[in-house]
Amino acid sequence: MSEQKGRAGRRGAQQRARALAKLQALERLHLAGLVDERTYTAKLARLQAEVDAAEAVESLSSWASASVPAAAPPAAPPLAAPAPAAAPQVGVAAGAAPRRRRAWLLAAAAAVALAGGATAVLLVRAHSATGRPSAASLPARTARPTPAATFDPVRALAAERSAPRFSADAVIDPTAAERLVRDVWPVREEILAARDAPAIRELESGPAAAADAAACSRACPAAAEPRPLDELRLFVPRQAQYPAAFLAEALTTVPGGDAPAVERLVFTRASARTMWSVALASRSDGVQHIPDSPQTDGSGFDRTPPVFGQLPAAAHLPAALADDEQQWSFAGAAPQGSLFAPGPYTDGAGRALWQQVQQDAKVGNRDAGLYTTDVEHDGVWTFATSVAGADGLDRLGWSITCGTVRYRMGSESAGAPVIQPPDRSRFGALLPPGNYARVSTTGLQQVCVYEQPRFASLVVASVSAADTAITGVRLP
């Protein structure tokens, strides 16, 4: 009899552990936005009921074992299996009683099946007087150990990311901005290295979240390590109202390597009820120093960026770059009167794109690309800056604008299949190897552009391109 009741207790503990694990998985899916609120609420209630029922069976087995008459052999105490450390009880209010009257009534019915006749009679008698077991009939129980809380580095930043405004005329000051960036940097590096998409979506927003949460698609390092933050410069305008934004430029390295790089991060906050998040991340590889500095006022805030009458408004700069890339993709040259100065991210990238188009045509494939912008959805931000010249002196009166260009590339069979080789070198990690009738790639480029005060041309400072989705139609 005692063996039977011991098995029941172990089953209850196992059921409880499984239910808690399901609760944790549901919570992560909900935080990642993969479960709608209605489904989340329904599943949460069902899983919590499973936890309650399992706890009732587990504790009832222990109580029933202690209620056997003294003439019976002593029963071994039930094996209480503590919940896994990574499975906190989601949805239970702090201080709430772990068992309800309904749980005891369900447990009473279960006891008839789990225990022998004498034990069942004792259980019914204990309930007959008050509707619940009397205090005298319950054995003394040691408290079940509380599962250790799993440390969440992203949630640990919540207080700092939602800090109140600095003053009446500034939602954040340069000192608080620097502290925020330095605290966010190692956490962001950790979740990027782990490719933790739910955590990325919690810390980032907009184009940065779309690119980073899509998983590494090209040139993925085998084991990316968190990168250092060797130098930091901040461009923090004085902003009295939300939405607000500031720019952080960090001297670091390329992912998975030692080559230097400058990473530009735009932090944004929509309102006082939201948190600061990384909305854009644009990197320039092979750069050994940060080439520009903020133009600050006497209080350390970045000045209002200049307006250049001979150049398009800042909000139109991503669209101007998209037009250049569109021309390169089908004509192999920049459009006449291009506003962009030659460089690795303009004519250098354009020539590489055209070479790929020609190479694919030689093997019987046809390529086409579409480059667009959506400033209202993706955002665009401009900051005042000064850029160091060849003599090392700062050139004042510049500005830097960061925004997003989205692309959709298509490759289709024109006499030969579109081939993704076994090493996935053509289309990246998101498309399985094989022969396809056509392949469609969507992605985005996070770009930052310098505007020069004396010349009617733009310098692309950095570009980070990321495929966000690749689909293909396989050939039979």
C-alpha positions as CSV (number, residue, x, y, z in Angstrom):
1,M,0.0,0.0,0.0
2,S,2.8,2.5,1.0
3,E,4.6,1.7,-2.3
4,Q,1.4,2.5,-4.3
5,K,1.0,5.8,-2.4
6,G,4.7,6.6,-2.9
7,R,4.3,6.1,-6.7
8,A,1.3,8.4,-6.7
9,G,3.3,11.1,-5.0
10,R,6.2,10.7,-7.5
11,R,3.7,11.0,-10.4
12,G,2.2,14.1,-8.9
13,A,5.7,15.7,-8.6
14,Q,6.6,14.7,-12.2
15,Q,3.3,16.2,-13.5
16,R,3.9,19.4,-11.6
17,A,7.4,19.7,-13.0
18,R,6.1,19.2,-16.6
19,A,3.3,21.7,-16.1
20,L,5.8,24.3,-14.8
21,A,8.1,23.7,-17.8
22,K,5.1,24.3,-20.1
23,L,4.3,27.5,-18.3
24,Q,7.8,28.8,-18.8
25,A,7.7,28.0,-22.5
26,L,4.4,29.7,-22.9
27,E,5.7,32.8,-21.2
28,R,8.7,33.0,-23.5
29,L,6.4,32.7,-26.6
30,H,4.2,35.4,-25.2
31,L,7.1,37.8,-24.6
32,A,8.3,37.1,-28.1
33,G,4.9,38.1,-29.5
34,L,4.3,34.6,-31.0
35,V,1.2,34.0,-28.9
36,D,-1.8,36.3,-29.0
37,E,-3.3,37.6,-25.7
38,R,-6.4,35.5,-25.9
39,T,-4.6,32.2,-26.5
40,Y,-2.0,33.1,-23.8
41,T,-4.7,33.7,-21.2
42,A,-6.5,30.5,-22.0
43,K,-3.4,28.3,-22.0
44,L,-2.1,30.0,-18.8
45,A,-5.3,29.2,-16.9
46,R,-5.3,25.6,-18.2
47,L,-1.6,25.0,-17.2
48,Q,-2.1,26.6,-13.8
49,A,-4.9,24.2,-13.2
50,E,-2.6,21.3,-14.1
51,V,-0.1,22.7,-11.6
52,D,-2.7,22.9,-8.9
53,A,-4.0,19.4,-9.5
54,A,-0.5,17.9,-9.5
55,E,0.3,19.7,-6.2
56,A,-2.9,18.4,-4.7
57,V,-2.2,14.8,-5.7
58,E,1.4,15.1,-4.4
59,S,0.5,16.6,-1.1
60,L,-2.6,14.3,-0.7
61,S,-0.4,11.2,-1.1
62,S,1.9,12.5,1.7
63,W,-1.1,13.3,4.0
64,A,-2.9,10.0,3.3
65,S,0.3,8.1,4.0
66,A,0.6,9.8,7.4
67,S,-3.1,9.0,8.2
68,V,-2.8,5.2,8.1
69,P,-3.7,3.6,11.6
70,A,-0.7,3.0,13.9
71,A,-1.0,-0.8,13.4
72,A,0.0,-0.5,9.8
73,P,3.6,-0.5,8.8
74,P,5.0,3.1,8.5
75,A,4.9,4.4,5.0
76,A,8.0,5.9,3.4
77,P,7.6,9.7,2.9
78,P,6.8,10.6,-0.7
79,L,9.6,11.7,-2.9
80,A,9.1,15.4,-3.5
81,A,10.7,16.4,-6.8
82,P,11.4,20.1,-6.6
83,A,10.5,22.1,-9.7
84,P,13.4,22.8,-12.2
85,A,15.2,26.1,-11.4
86,A,14.4,27.6,-14.8
87,A,10.6,27.1,-14.4
88,P,9.1,29.8,-12.1
89,Q,5.4,29.6,-11.3
90,V,4.0,32.0,-13.9
91,G,0.6,33.6,-13.2
92,V,0.4,33.0,-9.4
93,A,0.2,36.2,-7.3
94,A,2.8,36.6,-4.7
95,G,1.5,35.4,-1.3
96,A,-1.4,33.5,-2.9
97,A,-2.3,30.1,-1.2
98,P,-0.9,27.3,-3.3
99,R,-4.1,25.1,-2.9
100,R,-7.8,26.0,-3.1
101,R,-10.9,24.3,-1.8
102,R,-11.6,23.0,-5.3
103,A,-8.1,21.4,-5.4
104,W,-8.9,19.5,-2.1
105,L,-12.2,18.3,-3.5
106,L,-10.5,17.0,-6.6
107,A,-7.8,15.4,-4.5
108,A,-10.5,13.6,-2.4
109,A,-11.8,11.9,-5.5
110,A,-8.3,11.0,-6.5
111,A,-7.5,9.5,-3.1
112,V,-10.1,6.7,-3.5
113,A,-8.2,5.5,-6.6
114,L,-4.8,6.0,-5.1
115,A,-5.2,4.6,-1.5
116,G,-6.7,1.5,0.1
117,G,-10.1,1.3,1.8
118,A,-9.0,2.2,5.3
119,T,-7.2,5.3,4.1
120,A,-10.1,6.4,2.0
121,V,-12.5,6.1,5.0
122,L,-10.2,8.2,7.1
123,L,-10.1,10.8,4.3
124,V,-13.9,11.0,4.1
125,R,-14.3,11.3,7.8
126,A,-11.8,14.1,8.0
127,H,-13.8,16.0,5.5
128,S,-17.2,15.3,7.0
129,A,-17.0,17.8,9.9
130,T,-15.7,20.9,8.3
131,G,-15.5,20.3,4.5
132,R,-11.7,20.2,4.7
133,P,-9.1,18.1,6.6
134,S,-8.8,19.0,10.2
135,A,-5.5,20.4,11.5
136,A,-5.1,17.4,13.8
137,S,-5.4,15.0,10.9
138,L,-2.7,16.6,8.8
139,P,0.9,15.6,9.3
140,A,3.6,18.1,10.0
141,R,5.2,19.1,6.6
142,T,8.4,20.7,5.8
143,A,8.2,23.6,3.4
144,R,8.9,22.7,-0.2
145,P,12.0,24.6,-1.5
146,T,11.2,27.6,-3.6
147,P,12.6,27.3,-7.2
148,A,15.6,29.6,-7.7
149,A,14.7,32.5,-10.0
150,T,16.5,32.5,-13.3
151,F,18.4,35.7,-13.9
152,D,17.2,37.6,-16.9
153,P,19.8,40.3,-17.9
154,V,17.4,42.1,-20.3
155,R,14.7,42.4,-17.6
156,A,17.4,43.5,-15.2
157,L,17.8,46.7,-17.3
158,A,14.1,47.5,-17.2
159,A,14.4,50.1,-14.4
160,E,17.2,52.0,-16.2
161,R,15.5,51.7,-19.6
162,S,12.3,53.2,-18.2
163,A,13.9,55.8,-15.9
164,P,12.0,59.1,-15.5
165,R,12.9,62.2,-17.5
166,F,16.1,64.1,-16.6
167,S,14.5,67.6,-16.3
168,A,11.6,69.6,-17.6
169,D,13.4,70.4,-20.8
170,A,15.3,67.2,-21.4
171,V,14.0,63.6,-21.2
172,I,17.6,62.3,-20.9
173,D,21.0,63.9,-20.4
174,P,24.4,62.7,-21.8
175,T,25.5,61.2,-18.5
176,A,22.4,59.0,-18.2
177,A,22.7,58.1,-21.9
178,E,26.3,56.9,-21.5
179,R,25.4,54.8,-18.4
180,L,22.5,53.3,-20.4
181,V,24.7,52.4,-23.4
182,R,27.5,50.9,-21.3
183,D,25.0,48.8,-19.4
184,V,23.1,47.7,-22.5
185,W,26.2,46.9,-24.5
186,P,27.3,43.6,-22.7
187,V,23.7,42.4,-22.5
188,R,23.1,43.0,-26.2
189,E,26.4,41.3,-27.1
190,E,25.4,38.3,-25.0
191,I,22.0,37.8,-26.6
192,L,23.4,38.4,-30.1
193,A,26.1,35.8,-29.5
194,A,23.5,33.3,-28.2
195,R,21.2,34.3,-31.1
196,D,18.4,34.6,-28.5
197,A,15.5,36.0,-30.7
198,P,13.0,36.6,-27.9
199,A,15.5,38.5,-25.8
200,I,16.6,40.5,-28.9
201,R,13.0,41.6,-29.6
202,E,12.7,42.7,-25.9
203,L,15.8,44.8,-26.0
204,E,15.6,46.1,-29.6
205,S,12.9,47.5,-31.8
206,G,12.4,48.5,-35.4
207,P,15.0,47.7,-38.1
208,A,17.6,46.5,-35.5
209,A,15.2,43.9,-34.0
210,A,14.1,42.8,-37.5
211,A,17.7,42.2,-38.6
212,D,19.1,40.7,-35.4
213,A,16.2,38.4,-34.6
214,A,16.2,36.9,-38.1
215,A,19.2,34.9,-37.1
216,C,22.6,35.0,-38.7
217,S,22.2,34.5,-42.4
218,R,25.6,35.2,-44.0
219,A,29.2,34.9,-42.9
220,C,28.1,33.5,-39.5
221,P,31.0,33.1,-37.1
222,A,31.2,29.6,-35.7
223,A,31.2,30.8,-32.1
224,A,30.6,34.5,-31.8
225,E,32.0,36.1,-28.6
226,P,30.8,39.3,-27.0
227,R,32.7,42.2,-28.5
228,P,34.6,44.8,-26.5
229,L,33.5,48.5,-26.1
230,D,36.8,50.2,-26.6
231,E,35.6,53.8,-27.1
232,L,32.2,55.5,-27.0
233,R,30.9,58.8,-28.3
234,L,27.4,60.0,-27.7
235,F,25.2,62.4,-29.7
236,V,22.4,63.4,-27.3
237,P,20.2,66.3,-28.3
238,R,18.2,68.3,-25.8
239,Q,14.7,66.9,-26.2
240,A,11.8,68.1,-24.1
241,Q,9.2,65.6,-25.3
242,Y,8.9,62.0,-26.5
243,P,9.5,60.4,-28.9
244,A,13.2,60.9,-28.3
245,A,16.4,59.5,-29.7
246,F,20.1,59.6,-29.4
247,L,23.1,58.2,-31.3
248,A,25.9,56.1,-29.8
249,E,29.1,55.4,-31.8
250,A,31.3,52.6,-30.4
251,L,34.7,51.5,-31.4
252,T,34.7,47.7,-31.3
253,T,35.5,44.7,-33.5
254,V,33.7,42.7,-36.2
255,P,31.6,39.7,-34.9
256,G,33.8,36.7,-34.5
257,G,37.0,38.5,-35.4
258,D,39.7,40.9,-34.3
259,A,39.3,43.4,-37.1
260,P,38.3,46.9,-35.8
261,A,34.9,48.3,-36.5
262,V,32.7,51.3,-35.6
263,E,29.1,50.5,-34.7
264,R,26.4,53.1,-34.7
265,L,23.4,52.5,-32.4
266,V,20.3,54.7,-32.4
267,F,18.4,54.4,-29.1
268,T,14.8,55.5,-29.1
269,R,11.9,55.8,-26.7
270,A,8.4,56.4,-27.8
271,S,6.8,57.7,-24.6
272,A,7.3,57.9,-20.8
273,R,5.4,54.6,-20.6
274,T,7.8,52.7,-22.8
275,M,11.5,51.8,-22.5
276,W,14.6,52.9,-24.4
277,S,15.5,50.4,-27.1
278,V,18.1,49.9,-29.8
279,A,16.1,50.8,-33.0
280,L,19.0,50.9,-35.5
281,A,22.5,49.3,-35.7
282,S,24.8,50.2,-38.5
283,R,28.4,49.0,-38.7
284,S,31.5,50.1,-40.6
285,D,34.2,47.4,-40.7
286,G,37.9,48.0,-40.9
287,V,37.7,51.4,-39.3
288,Q,40.3,51.9,-36.6
289,H,38.9,55.0,-35.0
290,I,35.7,56.9,-34.6
291,P,35.8,59.5,-37.3
292,D,33.4,62.1,-35.9
293,S,32.4,63.8,-32.7
294,P,29.3,65.5,-31.4
295,Q,28.9,69.3,-31.7
296,T,28.0,70.0,-28.1
297,D,26.7,73.1,-26.3
298,G,27.8,74.3,-23.0
299,S,25.8,71.6,-21.2
300,G,27.1,68.7,-23.2
301,F,24.0,68.2,-25.4
302,D,24.4,67.8,-29.1
303,R,23.5,70.9,-31.0
304,T,20.6,71.2,-33.5
305,P,21.8,69.6,-36.8
306,P,22.3,72.1,-39.7
307,V,20.0,72.2,-42.7
308,F,21.6,72.1,-46.2
309,G,19.5,73.8,-48.9
310,Q,21.4,72.2,-51.7
311,L,20.7,68.6,-50.5
312,P,17.4,66.7,-49.9
313,A,15.8,66.9,-46.5
314,A,17.2,64.3,-44.1
315,A,14.0,62.3,-44.2
316,H,14.6,61.7,-48.0
317,L,18.2,60.5,-47.8
318,P,17.3,56.8,-47.4
319,A,15.1,57.1,-50.5
320,A,17.9,58.7,-52.5
321,L,20.3,55.9,-51.6
322,A,17.6,53.3,-52.6
323,D,17.3,55.0,-56.0
324,D,21.0,54.7,-56.5
325,E,21.0,51.0,-55.6
326,Q,18.0,50.4,-57.8
327,Q,19.9,51.9,-60.8
328,W,22.9,49.7,-60.1
329,S,20.8,46.6,-60.0
330,F,19.4,46.8,-63.5
331,A,21.9,49.2,-65.3
332,G,25.2,48.5,-63.7
333,A,25.9,52.2,-63.0
334,A,24.9,55.0,-60.7
335,P,22.2,57.4,-61.9
336,Q,23.3,60.6,-63.5
337,G,23.6,63.4,-60.9
338,S,24.0,61.0,-58.0
339,L,24.3,62.8,-54.7
340,F,26.6,60.2,-53.2
341,A,30.3,60.4,-53.2
342,P,32.3,57.3,-54.4
343,G,33.1,54.8,-51.7
344,P,32.8,51.2,-50.6
345,Y,29.1,51.5,-49.8
346,T,28.1,53.3,-53.0
347,D,29.8,52.6,-56.3
348,G,31.9,49.8,-54.7
349,A,28.8,47.9,-53.5
350,G,27.0,48.7,-56.8
351,R,29.7,47.2,-58.9
352,A,29.7,44.0,-56.8
353,L,25.9,43.8,-57.2
354,W,26.1,44.2,-61.0
355,Q,28.9,41.6,-61.2
356,Q,26.6,39.1,-59.4
357,V,23.7,39.9,-61.8
358,Q,26.0,39.2,-64.8
359,Q,27.5,36.1,-63.3
360,D,24.0,34.6,-62.7
361,A,23.0,35.4,-66.3
362,K,25.9,33.4,-67.6
363,V,24.7,30.3,-65.8
364,G,21.1,30.6,-66.9
365,N,19.6,32.6,-64.1
366,R,17.8,36.0,-64.2
367,D,18.0,38.4,-61.3
368,A,15.9,41.4,-60.4
369,G,15.9,43.7,-57.3
370,L,13.5,46.3,-55.8
371,Y,14.8,48.8,-53.2
372,T,12.3,50.8,-51.2
373,T,12.0,52.9,-48.0
374,D,9.3,53.3,-45.3
375,V,10.4,56.2,-43.1
376,E,7.2,56.3,-41.2
377,H,7.6,52.7,-40.1
378,D,11.4,52.3,-39.9
379,G,12.3,55.9,-38.7
380,V,15.0,58.3,-39.7
381,W,17.2,60.3,-37.3
382,T,19.7,63.2,-37.8
383,F,22.4,64.5,-35.4
384,A,24.9,67.3,-35.6
385,T,28.5,66.2,-35.9
386,S,32.0,67.3,-36.7
387,V,34.2,65.1,-38.9
388,A,38.0,64.9,-38.6
389,G,39.9,65.9,-41.8
390,A,43.2,64.5,-43.2
391,D,45.0,67.0,-41.0
392,G,43.3,65.6,-37.9
393,L,41.3,68.8,-37.3
394,D,37.5,68.6,-36.9
395,R,35.4,70.0,-39.7
396,L,32.4,71.6,-38.1
397,G,28.9,72.0,-39.4
398,W,28.3,68.4,-40.6
399,S,25.4,66.1,-39.8
400,I,24.8,62.4,-39.8
401,T,21.5,60.8,-40.8
402,C,20.6,57.2,-40.1
403,G,17.8,55.3,-41.7
404,T,16.8,52.1,-43.5
405,V,16.7,50.8,-47.1
406,R,14.6,47.6,-47.6
407,Y,15.2,45.3,-50.5
408,R,13.6,42.4,-52.3
409,M,15.8,40.3,-54.6
410,G,14.5,37.6,-57.0
411,S,16.5,35.0,-58.8
412,E,14.7,32.7,-61.3
413,S,15.5,30.0,-63.7
414,A,16.1,31.2,-67.3
415,G,17.4,27.9,-68.8
416,A,19.1,26.5,-65.7
417,P,18.0,25.9,-62.1
418,V,18.8,28.3,-59.4
419,I,21.3,26.4,-57.3
420,Q,21.9,26.8,-53.5
421,P,25.2,24.8,-53.0
422,P,25.7,22.5,-50.0
423,D,27.8,25.1,-48.2
424,R,24.9,27.7,-48.7
425,S,27.4,30.2,-50.0
426,R,25.1,31.7,-52.6
427,F,21.9,32.6,-50.6
428,G,23.1,32.3,-47.0
429,A,22.0,30.1,-44.1
430,L,18.3,30.7,-44.4
431,L,17.8,28.7,-47.6
432,P,18.4,24.9,-47.6
433,P,20.7,23.5,-50.4
434,G,19.0,22.3,-53.5
435,N,17.8,23.2,-57.0
436,Y,15.1,25.9,-57.3
437,A,12.8,27.4,-60.0
438,R,13.1,30.7,-58.2
439,V,14.3,32.2,-55.0
440,S,13.1,35.4,-53.3
441,T,15.1,37.2,-50.6
442,T,13.8,40.1,-48.5
443,G,16.0,42.1,-46.2
444,L,17.1,45.5,-45.0
445,Q,20.1,47.8,-44.9
446,Q,20.7,50.0,-41.8
447,V,22.6,53.0,-43.1
448,C,24.2,56.2,-41.8
449,V,25.1,59.1,-44.1
450,Y,27.2,62.2,-43.6
451,E,26.0,65.5,-45.0
452,Q,28.8,67.9,-45.9
453,P,28.3,71.6,-45.6
454,R,30.6,72.8,-48.5
455,F,29.8,70.1,-51.1
456,A,26.6,69.0,-52.6
457,S,27.4,65.3,-52.0
458,L,26.7,62.7,-49.4
459,V,29.2,60.2,-47.8
460,V,27.8,56.8,-46.7
461,A,29.5,56.2,-43.4
462,S,28.2,52.7,-42.6
463,V,25.9,50.0,-43.9
464,S,24.7,46.8,-42.2
465,A,22.7,44.5,-44.5
466,A,20.7,41.5,-43.3
467,D,18.4,39.1,-45.0
468,T,15.3,38.7,-43.0
469,A,13.5,36.0,-45.0
470,I,14.4,33.7,-48.0
471,T,11.9,31.5,-49.8
472,G,12.3,29.2,-52.8
473,V,10.3,27.0,-55.1
474,R,12.1,23.7,-55.4
475,L,12.4,21.9,-58.7
476,P,11.1,18.3,-58.7
